[in-house]
Amino acid sequence: MTSVSLLHIGDILGAHGLKGSLIVFSHTRPAQAIAGYSCWLIGKNEATARSYQVRRCWQHGKRMLVELDGITDCDQALLLKQCRIWVPASVVETDDDEYLWEELIGCDVVLDEGQVLLGSVTGLEEYGAQDNLVVQTPEDAESPGEWLIPFIESVIVDVDLEEGLISVVLPEGMDACFTPRS
């Protein structure tokens, strides 16, 4: 698998107040964890992202408010509206049993019994209780479609990022997590 160099951790939704504070939607969990990164790369895309020092970051309802060095008024803040926020993947700490979503995208998912290929991870979705792998079947699959596989210990047997392989066990009734493509 290719390694991830930058992680998309948030989006700038707009300006707040006259002094250049930004309204940020955080992709970190918990949302306040975005405040743990003191330097953000901000831009419309990774190639145009510019480095900003975070001066202050705090929770405001369901969103975060942020003050950045060099952004001192509403007009400057509005220029960053709809920009994305990244940090280098190297600054994000994970435990041995934790994975970054970006690392899982593109991995092949196989049934632990017999190593039958279910498909490749195309995304992850969060539905409260657990994260779910979105797995697209291969183009030549007998039954093309999409799996929504819970990312929980009883289903995920092994994750091998070097091989780009996730082994799973599908308990009885898991076929309900498959949506055929017509």
C-alpha positions in Angstrom: 0.0 0.0 0.0 1.1 3.6 -0.5 1.6 5.6 2.6 -0.5 8.6 3.4 1.4 11.9 3.7 -1.3 14.3 4.6 -4.5 13.8 6.5 -7.7 15.8 5.9 -8.8 16.7 9.4 -11.3 19.5 8.8 -13.1 21.9 6.6 -13.5 25.7 7.0 -17.2 26.6 6.8 -16.9 30.4 7.1 -16.0 33.4 9.2 -17.2 34.1 12.7 -17.2 37.7 14.1 -15.2 40.7 13.0 -11.8 39.6 14.2 -11.2 36.8 11.7 -12.2 33.7 13.6 -13.0 30.7 11.5 -15.9 28.2 11.8 -14.4 24.7 11.3 -16.0 21.3 10.9 -13.7 18.8 12.5 -13.2 15.3 11.1 -11.2 14.2 14.2 -12.7 12.2 16.9 -13.5 13.7 19.3 -14.1 16.9 17.4 -11.9 18.8 19.9 -8.9 16.7 18.9 -8.3 19.1 16.0 -7.1 21.6 18.6 -4.2 19.3 19.3 -2.4 20.3 16.1 -0.7 23.6 16.3 0.1 24.0 12.6 -2.4 23.4 9.8 -2.1 23.2 6.1 -5.0 25.0 4.5 -6.1 25.3 0.9 -8.6 24.2 -1.8 -6.4 21.2 -2.4 -3.2 19.7 -1.0 -1.0 21.2 -3.8 -2.1 24.8 -2.9 -2.2 24.4 0.9 -0.4 27.0 2.9 0.9 26.6 6.5 -0.9 28.4 9.3 -0.1 28.5 13.0 -3.2 27.9 15.2 -3.4 30.6 17.8 -6.6 29.5 19.6 -9.1 26.7 19.0 -12.3 26.0 21.0 -15.6 24.2 20.7 -18.7 26.3 19.8 -21.8 24.1 19.6 -21.2 21.3 17.1 -18.4 23.2 15.4 -15.0 24.5 16.3 -13.9 28.2 16.3 -10.3 28.9 15.4 -8.0 31.9 15.4 -5.0 31.6 13.0 -1.8 33.7 13.0 -2.0 36.2 10.1 -5.9 36.1 9.9 -7.0 39.3 11.7 -10.3 40.3 10.2 -13.5 38.9 8.7 -12.4 39.6 5.1 -9.2 37.6 5.4 -11.2 34.8 7.1 -13.8 34.7 4.3 -11.0 34.0 1.8 -10.5 30.6 3.5 -14.1 29.6 3.3 -14.6 26.2 1.8 -10.9 25.3 2.2 -9.7 22.0 3.6 -7.4 21.5 6.6 -4.6 18.9 6.6 -1.8 17.9 8.9 1.1 15.6 8.1 0.2 12.0 8.8 3.5 11.7 10.7 2.2 13.9 13.5 -0.9 11.8 14.1 -0.4 9.2 16.9 -2.3 5.9 16.7 -2.1 2.9 19.0 -1.2 -0.5 17.6 -4.8 -1.5 17.2 -5.9 1.8 15.6 -5.8 2.8 12.0 -6.3 6.0 10.1 -9.2 5.8 7.7 -7.0 6.9 4.8 -4.8 3.9 5.4 -7.7 1.5 5.0 -9.0 2.9 1.7 -7.9 0.8 -1.2 -7.2 -2.3 0.9 -8.7 -5.6 -0.4 -11.2 -7.3 1.9 -11.2 -11.1 2.0 -13.2 -13.7 3.9 -10.9 -15.3 6.5 -12.1 -18.7 5.5 -10.7 -19.5 2.0 -9.4 -16.0 1.4 -12.4 -15.2 -0.9 -12.2 -11.6 -2.2 -15.2 -9.5 -1.2 -13.8 -6.3 -2.8 -11.9 -3.2 -2.0 -12.4 -0.5 0.6 -13.7 2.7 -1.1 -14.6 4.6 2.1 -15.6 4.5 5.7 -18.8 5.6 7.3 -19.6 6.3 11.0 -23.0 5.5 12.4 -22.6 6.1 16.1 -21.9 2.7 17.6 -19.0 1.8 15.2 -17.3 2.7 12.0 -18.2 0.7 8.8 -16.0 -0.2 5.9 -17.6 0.5 2.5 -16.4 -2.3 0.3 -17.0 -2.3 -3.5 -17.1 -5.7 -5.2 -14.7 -6.4 -8.1 -15.9 -5.5 -11.6 -16.1 -9.2 -12.5 -18.0 -10.3 -9.4 -20.8 -12.8 -9.8 -23.0 -10.5 -7.7 -21.7 -6.9 -8.1 -22.5 -4.5 -5.4 -21.4 -3.0 -2.1 -20.8 -4.3 1.4 -21.1 -2.3 4.5 -18.9 -4.1 7.0 -18.8 -3.1 10.7 -15.2 -2.4 11.8 -15.5 -4.3 15.0 -13.4 -7.1 16.6 -15.9 -9.8 16.0 -15.9 -9.1 12.3 -12.3 -7.8 11.5 -9.9 -10.7 11.9 -6.7 -9.0 10.7 -5.5 -5.8 9.1 -2.2 -5.9 7.2 -1.5 -2.5 5.9 1.8 -3.6 4.2 -0.1 -6.1 2.1 -3.2 -3.9 1.8 -5.3 -6.7 3.1 -8.2 -6.9 5.6 -9.4 -10.3 6.6 -13.0 -10.6 7.9 -15.5 -13.1 9.3 -19.1 -12.5 8.4 -21.4 -13.8 11.1 -24.7 -15.4 10.1 -27.1 -12.7 8.8 -24.3 -10.4 7.5 -25.6 -10.9 4.0 -28.1 -8.2 4.9 -25.1 -5.8 4.8 -24.8 -6.3 1.0 -26.5 -4.0 -1.5 -26.6 -5.5 -5.0 -25.9 -3.3 -8.0 -28.5 -3.5 -10.8 
